[in-house]
């Protein structure tokens, strides 16, 4: 294959970017979204100043790696729409460190656990509420599905989708931006050993039970009850919370469903009712199957 042939796809993409730039508003959001597509990511749009989908849109389900389709979305919703990327199937995960309040400080939680990570050479984005997202690649052979997504207070692993810079949130009436630091996402490092150890919450060989330990602790589930489900982890949390209560045989499943709906409705970014229903049905069917096999 000649060198010119190798460069053809990249040149074609560049032509697309130039064409859309000529015919549309010169927006940092549009330029960044094109760069993300060039890096191999699927991009979706969110309402300005929020992490919520536009009314009438499908949010992350509209994610695309087609420049023309994405430009059409910008034309429809606005040139400065917030942008997000799909993480699933990219090999990337995000370590989300919250520092919202003194009682929810991920760095303090890591320190308390005896972990003092160095993020100097990582791909990082600062978030509007003084937290940050650290992007890592999943090591080959590591099963990211069998992890504790919320290992510590203020520490979360996000595996499905994420809002990225130059998006912003409106906080107390003021726009506060996400800020990208360091390298592009494609140059992220592998998950370090301390993080793998932290999230590998599985039953030990000394445990007489062979099944995996619960993804969320009782304290974390109570926090869901009080504060709603967390964006980026809503599907997992609804599945876990519903399954936990459904495993208690003397609670009416209809009451559990109503409770899950109420918690979702009070979350900062609720999931559509149809999606909640699908997740709950899956949790219910799983618990019925476990009961028929003599499970807990």
C-alpha positions in Angstrom: 0.0 0.0 0.0 1.4 3.4 -1.0 1.9 6.2 1.5 -0.7 8.3 -0.3 -3.3 5.5 0.0 -2.6 5.2 3.7 -3.4 8.9 4.2 -6.6 8.9 2.2 -9.0 8.3 5.1 -7.4 11.0 7.2 -7.5 13.5 4.3 -11.1 12.7 3.7 -11.9 13.4 7.4 -10.0 16.6 7.2 -12.0 17.7 4.1 -15.2 17.0 6.1 -14.0 19.2 9.0 -13.0 22.0 6.6 -16.3 21.9 4.8 -18.4 22.0 7.9 -16.2 24.8 9.4 -16.8 26.9 6.3 -20.5 26.4 6.3 -21.2 26.7 10.0 -20.4 28.8 13.2 -16.8 28.6 14.4 -17.6 27.0 17.7 -15.1 25.5 20.1 -17.7 22.8 20.9 -18.0 21.9 17.2 -14.2 21.9 16.7 -13.6 19.8 19.8 -16.3 17.3 18.8 -14.7 16.8 15.4 -11.3 16.2 17.1 -13.0 13.6 19.3 -14.5 11.8 16.3 -11.1 11.9 14.6 -9.7 10.1 17.7 -12.3 7.4 17.2 -15.0 8.5 19.7 -18.8 8.6 19.3 -20.1 12.0 20.3 -23.5 13.2 21.6 -25.0 16.5 22.6 -26.4 17.7 25.9 -28.4 20.8 26.7 -26.2 23.9 27.4 -25.1 24.3 31.0 -26.4 20.8 32.0 -25.7 17.1 31.7 -29.3 16.5 30.5 -30.3 15.6 27.0 -32.2 18.1 24.9 -36.0 17.6 25.1 -37.0 15.3 22.2 -33.5 13.9 21.8 -32.2 10.5 22.8 -29.1 11.8 24.6 -26.3 9.3 24.5 -28.3 7.0 22.2 -27.8 9.7 19.5 -24.0 9.3 19.7 -22.3 9.3 16.3 -18.9 9.3 14.7 -20.2 10.9 11.6 -19.2 14.5 11.2 -22.2 15.4 9.0 -24.8 13.9 11.4 -23.2 15.6 14.4 -23.2 18.9 12.5 -26.9 18.5 11.9 -27.4 18.0 15.6 -25.5 21.2 16.3 -27.6 23.0 13.8 -30.8 21.7 15.5 -29.8 22.3 19.1 -27.2 25.0 19.1 -23.5 25.6 18.4 -22.5 25.7 22.1 -24.2 22.5 23.2 -22.4 20.5 25.8 -20.7 17.4 24.4 -20.2 13.9 25.7 -18.5 10.8 24.5 -19.3 7.1 24.8 -16.8 5.1 26.8 -18.2 1.6 26.3 -16.2 -0.4 23.8 -13.4 2.2 23.6 -11.2 0.6 26.3 -11.5 3.7 28.4 -12.8 4.2 31.9 -13.0 7.3 34.0 -12.0 7.7 37.6 -14.4 10.4 38.9 -13.0 12.2 42.0 -15.7 14.4 43.6 -14.9 17.3 45.9 -18.3 18.8 46.2 -18.4 19.2 50.0 -16.1 18.5 53.0 -18.2 15.4 53.6 -17.8 14.1 50.0 -14.1 14.5 49.1 -12.6 11.7 47.0 -9.0 12.8 47.6 -9.6 12.7 51.3 -11.2 9.2 51.0 -8.2 8.0 49.1 -5.8 9.4 51.6 -7.8 7.8 54.4 -7.5 4.5 52.6 -3.7 4.9 52.5 -3.6 5.7 48.8 -1.6 8.8 47.5 -1.9 8.7 43.7 0.2 10.8 41.4 -1.9 12.2 38.5 0.9 14.4 37.0 1.2 12.3 33.9 -2.4 11.4 33.4 -5.2 12.6 31.1 -7.3 14.7 33.3 -10.3 17.0 33.0 -11.3 19.4 35.8 -15.0 19.4 36.5 -17.2 22.4 37.3 -17.6 21.5 41.0 -13.9 21.4 41.7 -13.6 17.6 41.1 -11.8 15.9 38.2 -12.0 13.0 35.8 -9.0 10.8 35.2 -9.1 8.8 32.0 -7.4 5.3 31.9 -7.3 2.4 29.5 -8.5 -1.0 30.8 -5.6 -3.5 31.0 -5.9 -6.5 28.7 -7.7 -9.4 30.5 -9.2 -7.2 33.3 -12.9 -7.7 33.5 -14.3 -4.2 34.0 -17.8 -5.6 34.5 -16.8 -7.2 37.8 -15.7 -4.1 39.7 -17.0 -2.0 42.6 -18.0 1.2 40.7 -18.2 3.2 44.0 -15.3 1.9 46.1 -15.0 5.0 48.4 -17.0 8.1 49.3 -16.5 10.6 46.5 -14.7 8.0 44.3 -16.4 6.5 41.3 -15.5 4.5 38.2 -17.5 5.5 35.1 -17.7 3.0 32.3 -20.6 4.0 30.0 -20.4 7.7 29.0 -19.1 11.0 30.2 -19.4 14.8 29.6 -16.2 16.3 28.4 -14.5 19.7 27.9 -15.2 22.4 26.6 -18.7 21.8 28.1 -19.9 23.8 31.1 -22.5 23.7 33.9 -24.5 26.5 35.2 -23.9 26.6 39.0 -25.6 29.3 41.1 -26.4 31.1 37.9 -22.8 31.2 36.7 -21.3 29.1 33.8 -18.4 27.0 35.1 -16.4 25.0 32.5 -14.9 21.6 32.3 -11.1 22.0 31.6 -9.0 19.5 29.7 -5.4 19.0 31.0 -2.6 17.0 29.5 -2.7 14.6 26.6 -5.6 13.5 24.3 -7.7 10.6 25.5 -6.1 8.2 23.0 -2.8 8.7 25.0 -4.2 7.7 28.4 -2.3 5.4 30.6 -3.4 1.9 31.8 -5.2 1.7 35.1 -2.6 1.7 37.8 -2.3 -1.3 40.2 -3.6 0.7 43.2 -6.9 1.5 41.3 -7.3 -2.1 40.1 -6.9 -3.3 43.6 -9.3 -0.7 44.9 -12.1 -1.6 42.5 -11.6 -5.4 42.5 -14.3 -6.0 45.1 -14.7 -9.7 44.7 -15.2 -12.5 47.2 -11.9 -14.0 48.4 -10.9 -17.6 48.2 -11.4 -17.9 52.0 -15.0 -17.0 51.6 -17.3 -20.0 51.5 -19.4 -18.2 48.9 -18.0 -18.0 45.4 -20.2 -15.3 44.1 -19.0 -11.7 43.7 -19.4 -9.3 46.6 -22.1 -6.6 46.3 -21.2 -3.8 43.9 -22.5 -1.2 46.4 -22.3 -1.1 50.2 -25.4 -0.6 52.4 -24.2 3.0 53.1 -24.0 3.7 49.3 -27.5 2.3 48.7 -28.8 4.5 51.6 -27.1 7.5 49.9 -29.0 6.6 46.7 -32.2 6.6 48.7 -31.4 10.1 50.1 -29.7 11.8 47.2 -30.9 10.0 44.1 -29.0 8.0 41.5 -25.7 9.4 40.2 -25.3 10.4 36.6 -23.0 8.1 34.7 -23.9 5.3 37.1 -27.7 5.4 37.1 -28.3 2.1 35.3 -25.9 0.2 37.6 -27.3 1.8 40.7 -31.0 1.1 39.8 -30.1 -2.5 39.0 -28.2 -2.9 42.3 -30.7 -1.1 44.4 -33.8 -2.9 43.0 -32.0 -6.3 43.2 -31.1 -5.7 46.8 -34.7 -5.0 47.8 -36.1 -7.7 45.6 -33.9 -10.2 47.3 -35.9 -9.5 50.5 -38.8 -11.9 49.9 -41.5 -10.2 52.0 -41.4 -6.8 50.2 -44.0 -6.3 47.5 -42.2 -5.8 44.1 -44.7 -3.2 43.2 -43.7 -1.1 46.2 -40.0 -1.5 45.2 -40.8 -0.3 41.7 -42.6 2.7 43.0 -39.6 3.5 45.3 -37.1 3.2 42.4 -39.3 5.5 40.3 -39.4 8.1 43.1 -35.7 8.0 43.6 -35.0 8.3 39.9 -37.5 11.3 39.6 -35.6 13.1 42.4 -32.1 12.4 40.8 -30.2 15.3 39.3 -30.6 13.8 35.8 -33.4 11.2 35.9 -33.5 8.4 33.4 -36.6 8.1 31.1 -39.4 6.0 32.7 -39.2 3.5 29.9 -35.5 2.8 30.6 -36.1 2.5 34.4 -38.9 0.0 33.7 -36.5 -2.1 31.5 -33.8 -2.1 34.2 -36.2 -3.0 36.9 -37.7 -5.8 34.9 -34.2 -7.2 34.3 -33.5 -7.0 38.1 -36.8 -8.7 38.9 -36.2 -11.5 36.4 -32.7 -12.1 37.7 -34.0 -12.4 41.3 -36.8 -14.8 40.2 -34.2 -16.9 38.5 -31.9 -16.9 41.6 -34.9 -17.9 43.9 -35.8 -20.8 41.6 -32.2 -22.1 41.8 -32.2 -21.9 45.6 -30.3 -18.6 45.8 -30.6 -16.0 48.5 
